[in-house]
Amino acid sequence: MANSSVLGHPLFRNLKKLKRIEEKDRISELSDELLSNIVARLTLKEAIATSILSKRWTNVWVSYPFLDFGFLQINYYPEVLVHRVNNVLEKFDGGKLDKFRIVHPMSERFKSHIDEWIAFATRNRVSELELNFGSWRRHEGFNNYYVPLHVFAREDMMISNRSSPNVRSFVSLTDLRLTAVNLSDPINAKNTAPHLKLKSLKLYDCFDLKKLELLAPNLVSFNYEGDYKKRLCTSIKDAPQLASLRLSVETGFESDMHPIFPRGKNFIFNQFSSYLPKLESMVVSVALFEDMSNFMELCVFSNLKTLVLDANSSSIRLCCQVAAFIISASPYLELLELNLSSTKASLKKMEALELPSMSPHKNLKEVKLSGFRADVYIVDFLASLVECTDSLLKINLSAYATHRSGDDLFVENCKICVQELRKILYTNVQLIFHD
């Protein structure tokens, strides 16, 4: 009797009812729109995994707008990647695609599949496209994938391409990133569509590209990185909003090796002169300035706030000179970064370091320097910079270098230089040294 009275008690009945409510799948009762909104906040891998939750969730992910296949392991065989990507694309419901990203070593052998992926992206009005086929060592007989250049063409000039018949031109693209692909034919403004929505263009190790001309009136960021084997003639037409520029080259260590760009002012000034005063961020290789005989020809960088100089194999002395002249021409510069990791340190002066007056600079707040090796030119440059800058708050030095060995004497020399620098710093300037 006691048990039956307890089971019949109203409180116990409420507890059983509450348990049934808790066990019920409330989320699955939400509308398709809300479920899709939930899935859109997950990664692609997580979104696909929701299909096993219940029958209600089986096809929710197929409208997922961010197809980022970067989660697939880079040590997969390409055939495995192709199978998995194709399997996902077959289930996609054809909605607007915000992002399509492949990061895996691929070659021309998989051209038909890659063409289909690009066609899929263009059909679904992709906004952000990234193809990164690098990270494998190239070997004899390895051929990079060739991007079908008619994806850049105007609609009225497009013709059927036998090798890539389904690939259409980009119309909704805002961000394009290509790494380790081939662009063999000239991309020029005469036969390419104005990319009205393109805001960011990044080209890394795009082999065989010799000429690039694009009409991109809303372009904000342009990045190019390449080696010294080929020369590139590039021109960005009518891009009044360009605020970020990156031109990075590997010059090699032999005197007969030339960077990928026509060197010095012929490249910087002839091809980007109208944009330099508007830039807010600039990352450039010092090698591009090696043929400049008169740095006074540098324009005023009226809006530049971040400057990164990559010395590569250029001399540290030249790097200091370029930095000083750009600082003197950039009244609103706030951050300076110098990458000296591939340079050879000078323990004694071979030539005098002639620097322009950088004072009074009232906005430079931080200096970052990687590859610090107690170079005499760097010490003089930093001393001059401290003297000429009223606003400097932090100097961050890193001794880490690409080819550095664990030499105790090397570290000790760096520490001695740091101690000397501390003596000339103002009390409000923080000096950080990472050995």
N, C-alpha and C positions, 0 to 999 in steps of 0.2 A: 504493500500500500504506500509505503514511504516513497519507493522508487517511482511509482506511477504518479504520485502527487508532485514529485519534483519535475518529472518530464512534462507534466501538464501545466507547470507554472508559466505564466505569461512571459517572464524574463527569459526562460529557456527557449521558448518558442521564438522570441525575437532574435536570440543568438543564432539559432539555426537558420533563420531567414537572412540574417546578416552574412553568414558564411556562404549561403547560396549566391548572394549578391557579389561577394568578393571573388567567388570562383568564376563568375560570368565574365566573358571577354568583352568589355565595354569598348575598347579601342577599335575592334573590328567592326563595330556598328557605326563608326563614323563614316561620313560621306567620302566618295572617291577623291574629291578635291582636298579634303583635310588629310587623308592618308598619303596622298601624293606629296603634300606639303611636308609631312613628317619625314618621308623617305628622302626628300630633296636635301634634308639637313644631314644626311649620312654620307659616308664615302661610297664609291661604286661597289666595293667589295661587300660592305655592310648592307647596301640597298638590295643587292642580288640575294644575300642571305635571308632577307625577310620573306622570300618566296616559300620557305619551308615552314613558316609559322602556322599557316592554315590555308584552306582553299580560298578564303577571302583575300589573302595576301599574295596569292600565286602570281598575279599579273600587275600588281600595283607598281612595281619597280620599272616596268617597261616604258614608262614615260619619263624616267629619270633623265634630267637634262645635262648632267655633268659626267660625260663618259671619259673618265680619267683612268687609263689602264696602267698608270705608273706603279700600281701595287703588284703587278706581275713581276716575278723575280727575273733579274737580268741574266741569270744563268740557265733560264729555260731555253730549250731549243726553239729556233724561230718557228718551226712547224707547230709547236705547242701554243705559242703566242697567237699565230694566225688562226688556229682552230678556236681558241677561246674568244678572240675578238669577233670573229665571224658569227659565233654562236650568240653573242650578246646583240650584235647588230641585227640579226634575223628576227629577234624578239622585240626590237624597238618599235614603238607605235607610230613614229613619224611626226612627233611634235617638234616644237622649236628646240634646237640644240644650243645650249649655252657654251659648252666646252667639249672639245675632243682632243685627247692627249695620248700619244704613244711614246714611251721611253724604253727602247730596246734595240739592240744591234740588229739591223736589217740590211739587206742588199738588194740589188736589181733583180735577183732571182725571184723575189716575191712581188715583182712589179704589178702583176694583175690584181693581187689582193690589195696592195697599197692604193692603187688607182681606185679600186672600189670603195676603200675607206674614205678617200678624199671626196669621191662622188657622193657618198652617203652624207658626209659633213656639209657639202655645198647644197645638196637637196634639202637638208633640214636647217638651212640658214644659220650655220654655226657662227658664233660670235668670237670664240677663242680657239685657235688651232695650234697645236704643237706637235711636230714630228721630230723626235730625237733618236736618230739611228746610230749614234756613236757608242763609244766605250769598248769596242772590240779592237784588237790590234789588226791593222790591215795587213793582208798577205797577198802574195802574187796571185792574180786571178780574181781577187775580190773587187767587185764593181759596186759603187754606191748607187743608190736609187736615184733616178732622174725625175725631178718634179716636172709634170707636164705643164709647160709654160703658158699654155692657153688658158689656164685658170686665172691668169692675170689679164686676159684679153678683154676688149670691149665686146659687148654682146653683138654688135653689128659686124664685127670682124671675125667672130668665132666660126670655125668650120669643123666638120667632123674629123676627129683625129683617130686614125685606125688603131694606134697603140693604146689610146685612152678615150674611147668613144663616149663614155658616160660621165666624164669629168666636166663639170660646168665651172663657170667663173664665180669668184667670191663676190657676194653682194652685201652680206651682213657682217663681214669680218671686222672686228675691232682690235684683235691681238693676234699676230702671226709670229711663230717662233720655229725656225728651221735649223737643225743641227745635223752635220755630217750627211748632207744630201748633195746632189749635183744640180747645179743650175747652169747649163752649158751655153745657152743662147742668150743674147742680149735681152734684158727686160727694159724696154724703153717707153717713154711717155707717149710716143707717137701711136703706138698700137695697144696701149694698156688703158683700162678703164680708170677714171678717177675714183680712187678708193675713199669715198666720202666718209665712211665710218671708221676707217683704220686709225687707231690711236697709238699702237705700239708695234714696231717691226724689229725683230731680233734675228740676225743671221750669224751662225757660228760654224766655222769650218765648212762653208758651202763651196765645194770644189768646182773649179772651171768657170766660176762666175767672173766675167771680165767687165761687164757694163751693167749698171743698175740705174734706171731712171723711173721714178714713180710720182704720180700726182696724188698727193695725200693731204688735202687742205686741213684736216683735223689731226694730223700726226703730232703726238706729244713726245714720243720717245723713239730713238733710232739707235740700235746697237749693232756693231759689226766686229767680229773677231776672226782673224785668219792668220795664215802663215806667210812666209816671205816668198813663196815660189811663184806666185802670180801677182800681176798688178791689177788693181780694181779702179775703174772709173765710175764714180757714183754721184748721183745728183737727185736730191729730193726737191721736187718742184712744188712751189706754192704751199708751204707748210708754216704759216705764220704762228702756229701755236707750239712749235717745236721747243721743248724746254729741257730735254735730257738727251745728251749725245755721248755715245761710247764708241771709240775707235781704238781697238787693241790689236797689235800685230806682234808676231814673233819674228825678230829680225835675224836670228841665227848668230853665230859667233865668228863667221868668216867675213872678211872685208868685201868679198865679191857677192855676198848675199844681200839682196835688197828687199825691203818690206813690200807688202802687198799693195800699198798705196804709192802713188807718185809722192816723193818725199817733200817734206818741208812746206813752205808757204804755198807752193803750187797746188797742194791738195787742200790744206786747211782753209786757206783764204779764197781760192778760186771756187771751191765747191761748197763751202759752208759759211762764207763771209757774212751773208745777210742774216744768218741765224745766230751767230756768236753773241751779239749784244743782248739777245733775248733768253739765252740759256740760263737755267737755274742749277743744272748739274752737268758736269763734264768729266768723262773718264777717257784719257788719251795716253798713247804710248809716247814716251819721250823721243823715240826714233823719228817721229813725224816732224820734229823740229831741228834735226841734225844739219840740214842744209840752210838754215836761216842765218844770214849774215848780220841782220839788223833786227834785234828783238823789239826795237821801238816801233816797228810796223804793226805790232799787236794792237788790236782794237781795244776799246773799253768794254769789259764784260759787265754790263750795267746791272744785270740781275743774278749773276752767278753766286750761288750760296755754297755749293759743294764742288771741290776739285780733287780728282784722283789722278796721280801720275804714276804710270807703270814704266819703270826704268828698263826692265828686261836686260839686255846686254849693253845698253847705252851707258856712258860714263856717269858717275855720280855727280861730277862737276857740272855736266850739262843739265842733269835733272834739277840741281839746285838753282841754276840760272833760269831755266824755264819756269820753275815754281815761283821764283822771286818776281819775274816779269809779269806773270799772270796775276799774282797777288797784288802787285802795284797797280794793275789795270782792273781789279775787281773790288770795288769799295764795299760791297755787301757780302763778301766771302765770309762764311762761318766755320767751315770745316775743310781742312787740308789733309789728304792722305798721300803718302809716298810709299810705293812698293819697290824695295831695293833687293828683293830676295835673289835675283839672278845676276846681280852686279858684283864686280870685284872691288873690294875695299881699297882705298888709298891711304896708307899709313903715313905718307909724307906728301907734301904738295909738290906736284910737278909743274903746275901752272897756277898763276894767281886766280883767285876766285873773285871775279868782278860781278857785283850785284847792284841792281838799281835801288833807289831809295824806296822802301816799303812803308814809310811812315808819312803821316800818322794813320795807322789802320785801326779803326774803331769797332770792327765787327767780328774779326777772327777770334773764335773761342776755343777751338781744339785742333791739335795737330796729332795725327796718327802716323807712325813710321814702322813698317815691317821690314825685317832683314837688316836691322841695325848692327854694324860691325866696327864701331869705333872709327869710322872714316873721318879724316880731318876736315874734308869739305862739308860733311853733314854737321859736324860740331860748329864750324864757323857759320854755316847757314842758320842753325838754330839760335846761336848767340845773336846774330843780326836780327833774326825774326823777333826774338824776345825784346830786344831794344826798341824795335820799331812798332810794336803792337801793344796798345793800351788795354785791349779787351781779352787777351789770352788767359784762359783758365786752366787748361790741361794739355800736357804733352804725354802721349802714350807711345813708349818705345818697346818694340818686340825684337829680340835677337834671333828669333826663329828664321831660318833660311832654308831654301829648297835643298841646297847641296851641303848643308852644314854638317860637320862631324863634331863629336863631343869633345872639343878641345878646351881644356881648362884655361889655357893662356888666352884663348879667344874670349871666353866669358869674363876673365879678369880684366882684360883691356876695356871691354864694354863697361864694366862696373866703374873703372877709373874715370872714363869719360862722363859717365852719369854723375859721379861725384863732382866733377868740374862744372858740369852744367848746373847742378844744384846751387853752386856758389853765385851764379849770375842771375838766377831766377828771382823774380819778385815773390814776396811771401804769399801772395794770393794765387800763384801758379802751381798746380799740382803736377809733379813729374812721376810717372809710373813706368817702371822698367820690368819687363818679363824676360827672364834669361832662359 
